[in-house]
Amino acid sequence: MAAANNPSINRAQIAQLVRESLRRHVQNGTSPQASQGPNPLVVNISARHCHLSQESVETLFGKGHQLTPKKWLYQEGQYAAEESVTLIGPRSRVISNLRILGPCRDFDQVELAATDAISLGFKVPVRNSGDIAGTPGCMLMGPAGFLEMNEGVIRAAPHVHMAPEDAAFYGVENKSFMKLRVGGDVGVTFDRIFVRVDPSFKLEVHIDTDEGNACGFSQDVPCELIK
Amino acid sequence: MAAANNPSINRAQIAQLVRESLRRHVQNGTSPQASQGPNPLVVNISARHCHLSQESVETLFGKGHQLTPKKWLYQEGQYAAEESVTLIGPRSRVISNLRILGPCRDFDQVELAATDAISLGFKVPVRNSGDIAGTPGCMLMGPAGFLEMNEGVIRAAPHVHMAPEDAAFYGVENKSFMKLRVGGDVGVTFDRIFVRVDPSFKLEVHIDTDEGNACGFSQDVPCELIK
């Protein structure tokens, strides 16, 4: 599941505000994007998870079943559900406790990191959320039944959610690409952060667990979003 | 173990030569470092492994035991040994078949990716090979006994081996940093590739499995070394 944040006590946001404040005082303004944007930059790691349609939830959990929010995420209205499923891969290898993110969507999609895909024994393409045509499928198992997904297993491309005011500040458009520079001991720049602009979005970059591990990400590591 | 290459049939080197040749014909020379250097750029992924002293090998495998080369690596004289050990972490969690790389060194060192360290349940610092003071230890188990390492478990910093002629070409010095730009669907630049210059070294970047998975590395993905 995505690193979750209670909207009222947002540790990531506070950490970023402190970082930016320190940076303004300590450095000589080399990070204008990070320090002067209209909104603080939040970076979160999305662990493997799935999105399901209401119909698929009912197949897995029973007629009329509604997802129960367990932890609210940083994006308004999004949550990690109490419910999780078992994913069965093409070689009958299994991932237990695959978290469902709510609310329901109009399609089924499983988002894995490359390490997860390797452990299951299949190749998963890098795709933007929703772009699932021609991707591999899998089987999901819930307490009330099985769901056969013919497609929808992806490695989500790293991406940034932002509102139009953020896009205007960074000078980027919806569906363009930006870079995320992650400092620290390792030092990694993600060169193709897919930009998703919507008035409902809060400024947040999502990278997966492999990407987070590779760059040694923690909320203490400085991050900078660059056009 | 590091991705291994038989010196006489070097798939990585051939792939790189083909890539460079194609690039010269297809593109308009935007990658001078990659296409005009004195030696082809080889990038290999090092999976978790250990280096041991001869004394430690004898503790684990018996008095007088010598490592047996199983697969020669790209760097002259380096090999993955037939021998492997079991690593026991601080919470009694285990990694089996931890490959030993030879020849023996004068210290013991275990190199893990962040994902390995997380699965074992401890934190491992990013260090250059040999810089092990103050790092965590672990227990190794072999057929003839146990070896208690008080320190030496690291996440190896991504690094590049090169000869003085490569360093002159790139304009870098021993112990400086370079960048490795990895293309493909994900697009990741490693901003702190530690430079190790020695007349015996062949030009080769080593990244670990997490870094390789994060950038979607394969021998078909274009890589560029940048000062």
Interface residues (C-beta under 8 A of the other chain):
Chain A: A113 A114 T115 I118 P125 V126 A157 P158 R181 D185 V186 G187 V188 T189 F190 D191 R192 T209 D210 E211 N213 A214 C215 G216
Chain B: A113 A114 T115 I118 P125 V126 A157 P158 R181 D185 V186 G187 V188 T189 F190 D191 R192 D210 E211 N213 A214 C215 G216
